[in-house]
Amino acid sequence: MPQATPSRNARRATTASFIGTAVEWYDFYIYGTATALVFGKLFFPGASPAAGTLAAFATFWVGFLARPLGGLIFGHIGDRVGRKNVLVTTLVLMGTATTLIGLLPTHASIGVAAPVLLVLLRAIQGIAVGGEWGGAVLMATENSDRERRGIAGMWVQQGSPAGSILATLVFIAVGRLPDDAFMTWGWRVPFLLSALLVVIGLVIRLKVTESAEFEAAKRQEDAAPKIPVVELFRSSWPLVLLGVGASAMGISSAYFTNTFVLSWATSDLGVHRGTMLNILLVLAVMQFLWQPLAALLAQRVGTVRLMAGALIANIVVAVPMFLLIATRDSTLIGVGLALGVLTGCSYYALLAGFLSQAFPVKVRYTGVSLAYQLCSTIIGGSTPFVAQWLLTRGGGHWPVVGYYITLLLLTTVCVLALARRSSGRPEAAGSGTREPEDVPTVA
């Protein structure tokens, strides 16, 4: 069989990263949707509606608490052995856990064992995603020409709206069932479909060759540290901290929209479940269509300029967005959320390529995974819980608005600081993720 050309390898790696990541995000999003709609009632039936929702959001957070562990485990293997086998393992692990959630008995059948098993399977989901995202980003970007790495990273980010579209479509379909049927078996269907999606993802992912840049680095005598995480914190710990902050809104925004706002609108605001799912579907399609345009625009104006500009625009629209949601009018809710999605996804589309070039190649898998997944644990996974707590304890949505804007400010500052700190590294030059005129080099 003739050897694939570099350009064909790049296309294959990007396609496999996109599809595999879309499957994994589908699994993650259906859990978030089920958390907002059913888990509180089925797994914590003795609690009040508000307490049950908080308990369900706490199980949602467990997946994020486990993600740094997945980043450490699979980042170590990815930096020492290679990217490809890790990505196959994480896909199987995620699909297995998700399918088992679809088969899980509820509290009415097995009592307290039900939420315990739910938490365990959620933790396995978190471990799988913890190793998946960084590997997918590196497989796509490292196989691409340096000037196209921003585009390659964007396609990994496309997995998020693609997974959201698929998850929302499936929940819209089962949401048409009568309430009794939906609460009994309908909610399980999206989880059981994961088994089929994993098979499709594996068929594609198994055809990918190892990252060319990783293979070249591996041949260098000092390229593979025995314990990558030790080397990472010895040489690059400021990059990890800044990477955590730079990822804050990229991770949190989806869970503001798909989990917290879904719960808030369908419970406190009285918006019908089907209406909100339709709105979320339109938003996911909008994000999927807009992100490639944002990546192309970044090639003209500069990645850092566009990321910072998009984050500042998101701050400007934050108050109008929440005011429109609070009207309870479905059209105005859609308009409000669209303001947040269009500004936020312009930054999110560029985040993967931006982070991938911030770390040295010999600790890149560990660095990217740990920064992103620590952010997931500390900030992203807690977002629905914190927002719901603020809504419940604060007596209105204004404390939530303040929390949302705070996350945007943190993200903006860390994006600029990370770009400034890493722009002088030789391997970052020409990567397509930041430009010297955007951020001056700092020694």
ZAMARGU-4260 file (C-alpha; in steps of 0.2 Angstrom, whole numbers, plus 5000, padded with zeros to 4 digits):
<rodrens>
0) 5000/5000/5000 | 5008/5017/4995 | 5012/5028/5010 | 5000/5043/5013 | 5006/5060/5008
5) 5009/5073/5023 | 4994/5082/5017 | 4983/5067/5016 | 4989/5062/5034 | 4985/5080/5040
10) 4967/5078/5033 | 4964/5061/5040 | 4971/5066/5057 | 4960/5082/5057 | 4944/5072/5052
15) 4948/5058/5065 | 4951/5071/5078 | 4934/5080/5074 | 4923/5065/5073 | 4931/5056/5089
20) 4929/5072/5099 | 4911/5075/5092 | 4907/5058/5099 | 4915/5061/5116 | 4906/5078/5117
25) 4890/5070/5112 | 4892/5059/5127 | 4896/5073/5139 | 4882/5084/5133 | 4868/5071/5135
30) 4874/5069/5153 | 4872/5088/5155 | 4855/5088/5147 | 4849/5073/5157 | 4856/5082/5173
35) 4845/5097/5169 | 4829/5087/5165 | 4828/5071/5174 | 4842/5066/5186 | 4837/5076/5200
40) 4819/5067/5200 | 4825/5050/5196 | 4841/5048/5207 | 4837/5061/5221 | 4818/5059/5223
45) 4818/5063/5242 | 4825/5080/5240 | 4815/5096/5236 | 4816/5101/5218 | 4829/5115/5221
50) 4840/5103/5231 | 4837/5089/5219 | 4844/5100/5205 | 4859/5105/5215 | 4862/5087/5219
55) 4861/5082/5201 | 4873/5096/5196 | 4885/5090/5209 | 4886/5073/5200 | 4889/5083/5184
60) 4904/5091/5192 | 4911/5074/5197 | 4915/5071/5179 | 4925/5087/5179 | 4934/5083/5195
65) 4940/5067/5187 | 4947/5075/5171 | 4964/5081/5178 | 4967/5063/5183 | 4963/5058/5165
70) 4974/5072/5158 | 4989/5066/5169 | 4987/5047/5165 | 4984/5049/5147 | 4995/5064/5145
75) 5010/5054/5152 | 5006/5039/5140 | 5004/5052/5126 | 5020/5061/5129 | 5030/5044/5132
80) 5022/5032/5119 | 5012/5042/5107 | 4995/5050/5103 | 4986/5037/5093 | 4983/5023/5105
85) 4978/5035/5119 | 4964/5042/5108 | 4957/5024/5104 | 4957/5020/5123 | 4948/5036/5128
90) 4935/5034/5115 | 4931/5016/5121 | 4931/5021/5139 | 4919/5035/5137 | 4907/5025/5126
95) 4907/5011/5138 | 4903/5022/5153 | 4890/5032/5144 | 4881/5016/5138 | 4881/5009/5156
100) 4872/5025/5162 | 4858/5021/5150 | 4856/5004/5158 | 4857/5011/5176 | 4843/5007/5188
105) 4836/5022/5197 | 4833/5026/5215 | 4816/5018/5215 | 4824/5001/5210 | 4840/5000/5220
110) 4840/5014/5232 | 4855/5024/5236 | 4866/5012/5225 | 4858/5021/5210 | 4866/5039/5213
115) 4883/5030/5219 | 4884/5021/5203 | 4879/5036/5193 | 4894/5046/5201 | 4906/5031/5197
120) 4901/5031/5179 | 4902/5050/5178 | 4919/5049/5185 | 4925/5037/5171 | 4917/5049/5158
125) 4928/5063/5166 | 4944/5052/5165 | 4941/5048/5147 | 4938/5066/5142 | 4953/5071/5152
130) 4964/5062/5140 | 4954/5064/5124 | 4954/5083/5121 | 4973/5086/5122 | 4977/5071/5111
135) 4964/5076/5098 | 4971/5094/5097 | 4989/5088/5096 | 4985/5074/5083 | 4976/5087/5072
140) 4989/5102/5074 | 5005/5092/5074 | 5001/5084/5058 | 4997/5100/5050 | 5008/5114/5042
145) 5012/5127/5054 | 5002/5141/5045 | 4987/5130/5046 | 4987/5124/5064 | 4974/5137/5069
150) 4962/5129/5056 | 4966/5112/5062 | 4963/5116/5080 | 4947/5124/5075 | 4941/5108/5068
155) 4944/5099/5085 | 4933/5113/5093 | 4920/5109/5080 | 4917/5093/5090 | 4909/5103/5103
160) 4894/5110/5093 | 4893/5094/5083 | 4891/5084/5098 | 4879/5097/5105 | 4869/5096/5089
165) 4868/5077/5089 | 4864/5077/5108 | 4850/5090/5106 | 4842/5081/5091 | 4841/5065/5100
170) 4834/5073/5116 | 4821/5083/5105 | 4816/5066/5098 | 4813/5057/5114 | 4807/5073/5122
175) 4791/5071/5111 | 4786/5056/5121 | 4773/5058/5135 | 4781/5063/5152 | 4779/5046/5159
180) 4787/5037/5145 | 4801/5050/5144 | 4805/5048/5163 | 4804/5029/5162 | 4814/5025/5147
185) 4815/5039/5134 | 4829/5048/5143 | 4840/5032/5141 | 4839/5031/5122 | 4853/5045/5120
190) 4865/5035/5131 | 4862/5019/5123 | 4865/5026/5106 | 4883/5030/5111 | 4888/5012/5108
195) 4884/5014/5090 | 4893/5031/5089 | 4909/5024/5097 | 4910/5010/5084 | 4909/5023/5070
200) 4923/5034/5079 | 4934/5019/5081 | 4933/5014/5063 | 4940/5031/5058 | 4952/5034/5072
205) 4961/5017/5070 | 4966/5023/5052 | 4976/5038/5058 | 4995/5037/5059 | 5006/5044/5073
210) 5009/5063/5074 | 5024/5067/5063 | 5030/5080/5074 | 5030/5069/5089 | 5039/5055/5080
215) 5053/5068/5075 | 5054/5074/5093 | 5055/5056/5100 | 5070/5053/5090 | 5079/5067/5099
220) 5089/5061/5114 | 5081/5072/5127 | 5063/5073/5119 | 5054/5061/5131 | 5056/5064/5149
225) 5053/5049/5160 | 5040/5058/5170 | 5032/5072/5159 | 5022/5080/5173 | 5038/5083/5183
230) 5047/5091/5168 | 5031/5101/5164 | 5031/5109/5182 | 5050/5111/5182 | 5051/5121/5166
235) 5033/5127/5162 | 5022/5129/5177 | 5017/5147/5173 | 5011/5141/5156 | 5000/5129/5165
240) 4992/5142/5177 | 4989/5154/5162 | 4982/5140/5152 | 4969/5136/5165 | 4964/5154/5165
245) 4964/5156/5146 | 4952/5141/5145 | 4940/5147/5158 | 4926/5154/5147 | 4929/5141/5133
250) 4924/5127/5145 | 4911/5137/5155 | 4901/5144/5142 | 4893/5128/5135 | 4888/5123/5153
255) 4880/5140/5156 | 4869/5138/5141 | 4866/5119/5139 | 4864/5115/5157 | 4861/5130/5169
260) 4850/5140/5157 | 4841/5125/5152 | 4837/5121/5170 | 4833/5139/5174 | 4822/5141/5159
265) 4812/5125/5161 | 4810/5126/5180 | 4810/5144/5186 | 4805/5153/5170 | 4792/5140/5165
270) 4798/5138/5147 | 4793/5122/5139 | 4806/5108/5138 | 4804/5106/5119 | 4805/5125/5116
275) 4822/5126/5125 | 4829/5111/5116 | 4825/5118/5099 | 4833/5135/5104 | 4849/5125/5110
280) 4849/5116/5093 | 4848/5132/5083 | 4862/5139/5094 | 4873/5124/5091 | 4871/5125/5072
285) 4875/5143/5073 | 4891/5139/5082 | 4896/5125/5070 | 4894/5137/5055 | 4902/5152/5063
290) 4918/5144/5070 | 4926/5141/5053 | 4923/5159/5049 | 4931/5165/5065 | 4946/5154/5061
295) 4948/5161/5044 | 4946/5179/5050 | 4960/5176/5063 | 4972/5172/5049 | 4969/5190/5043
300) 4968/5200/5059 | 4978/5189/5071 | 4973/5176/5083 | 4976/5185/5099 | 4967/5201/5093
305) 4952/5191/5088 | 4951/5181/5104 | 4953/5196/5115 | 4941/5206/5105 | 4928/5192/5105
310) 4929/5190/5124 | 4927/5209/5127 | 4912/5209/5115 | 4905/5195/5126 | 4907/5205/5141
315) 4897/5219/5133 | 4883/5208/5128 | 4882/5199/5145 | 4869/5210/5154 | 4857/5211/5138
320) 4859/5192/5136 | 4852/5188/5154 | 4839/5202/5153 | 4832/5194/5137 | 4832/5176/5144
325) 4823/5183/5160 | 4808/5189/5148 | 4802/5171/5147 | 4799/5174/5128 | 4806/5160/5118
330) 4811/5172/5103 | 4820/5184/5115 | 4828/5170/5124 | 4835/5164/5108 | 4841/5181/5103
335) 4850/5183/5120 | 4859/5167/5120 | 4864/5170/5102 | 4873/5186/5107 | 4883/5176/5120
340) 4886/5161/5108 | 4892/5171/5093 | 4905/5181/5103 | 4910/5167/5114 | 4913/5154/5100
345) 4924/5166/5091 | 4936/5164/5105 | 4933/5146/5108 | 4936/5141/5089 | 4954/5147/5091
350) 4958/5140/5109 | 4964/5123/5104 | 4977/5129/5092 | 4982/5143/5104 | 4985/5131/5118
355) 4994/5118/5108 | 5008/5130/5103 | 5010/5137/5121 | 5019/5121/5127 | 5036/5113/5122
360) 5033/5097/5111 | 5041/5085/5124 | 5028/5089/5137 | 5014/5096/5126 | 5001/5082/5128
365) 5003/5083/5147 | 5003/5102/5147 | 4988/5105/5136 | 4978/5091/5145 | 4982/5097/5162
370) 4979/5115/5159 | 4962/5112/5151 | 4957/5099/5163 | 4962/5108/5178 | 4951/5122/5172
375) 4937/5110/5169 | 4938/5104/5187 | 4940/5121/5195 | 4929/5132/5184 | 4920/5123/5170
380) 4912/5109/5179 | 4907/5119/5194 | 4898/5132/5183 | 4880/5125/5183 | 4882/5122/5202
385) 4888/5139/5206 | 4876/5148/5195 | 4861/5138/5202 | 4867/5141/5220 | 4869/5160/5216
390) 4852/5160/5208 | 4844/5151/5223 | 4853/5160/5237 | 4854/5177/5228 | 4836/5179/5224
395) 4838/5183/5206 | 4849/5182/5191 | 4860/5197/5194 | 4873/5187/5205 | 4874/5175/5190
400) 4878/5189/5178 | 4892/5195/5189 | 4899/5177/5190 | 4898/5176/5171 | 4907/5193/5168
405) 4920/5188/5181 | 4925/5173/5171 | 4926/5183/5155 | 4938/5195/5163 | 4949/5181/5170
410) 4949/5173/5153 | 4954/5189/5143 | 4968/5193/5155 | 4975/5175/5154 | 4974/5174/5135
415) 4984/5190/5134 | 4997/5185/5147 | 4999/5167/5139 | 5002/5174/5122 | 5015/5187/5129
420) 5024/5173/5138 | 5025/5160/5125 | 5027/5171/5109 | 5046/5171/5110 | 5048/5152/5110
425) 5056/5146/5093 | 5043/5132/5090 | 5029/5144/5093 | 5035/5155/5079 | 5025/5153/5063
430) 5012/5142/5071 | 4998/5152/5065 | 4991/5154/5083 | 4998/5171/5088 | 5008/5185/5080
435) 5023/5195/5086 | 5014/5211/5082 | 4999/5206/5093 | 5009/5203/5108 | 5027/5209/5111
440) 5040/5195/5116 | 5045/5195/5134 | 5061/5188/5139
</rodrens>
